[in-house]
Amino acid sequence: MLINVHPNLEISGLKPINWSVRKAGAISRYQPQDGTNRIAQMPFEVTQFINGLTIADLLVEELRLVPISLWSEQYVTYSPTELTIKEIIRSVADKGGGAHVDPSMSLSLRYMRKNSIFGKTYAELLIIAVARFIHFLGQKLCNYEGCKIPKELFQQGHLKMNLAVAAHRDWAEARSYRLSKD
């Protein structure tokens, strides 16, 4: 619907999934420069507050703008299955209990139905992340405040975690090459 109202809108794109020999986000891996393993951080972060509230966010590059028509085609994770924003929404809506439920589960939905260490499924966390981004976008476009997480919670103890992937360089390079062609 947003595409119909703002067809030329460009919004912040997800941080790219870049493979590295040594460092991805806050994760470091010690190996020689010619080592065969690579690591990458996915553009997805989970925060759990001391009171038990768990939220998730997509990690974006504010200055890298993506046309609204292509925004949902961005990858959120590569492993154990490749998931774009669109696939997350469609899998959960179509097969996870939306208006029309399909009893067969795709690999994507099976992955997303697994519990994370936070006690929520990845489907729940990924949908929360997409919803929080759309909520933020609505605030910017409509000058609407909406509901917010109290700032005091961020000042108290909280745990942040990111999804990361470690892989052999051949797998990482093949993934990067294939996905750059999409």
Secondary structure, DSSP 8 states (H G I E B T S, - for coil): -HHHH-TT-EEEEE-----BSSEETTEE----TT-SEEEEEEEEEEEEETTS-EEEEE-EEEEEEEEHHHHTTSEEE-SSS-EEHHHHHHHHHHHTTSSS--SS--HHHHHHTSB-TTSSBHHHHHHHHHHHHHHHHHHHHHT-------HHHHHS-EEEEEEEEEEEHHHHHHHHHHHHH-
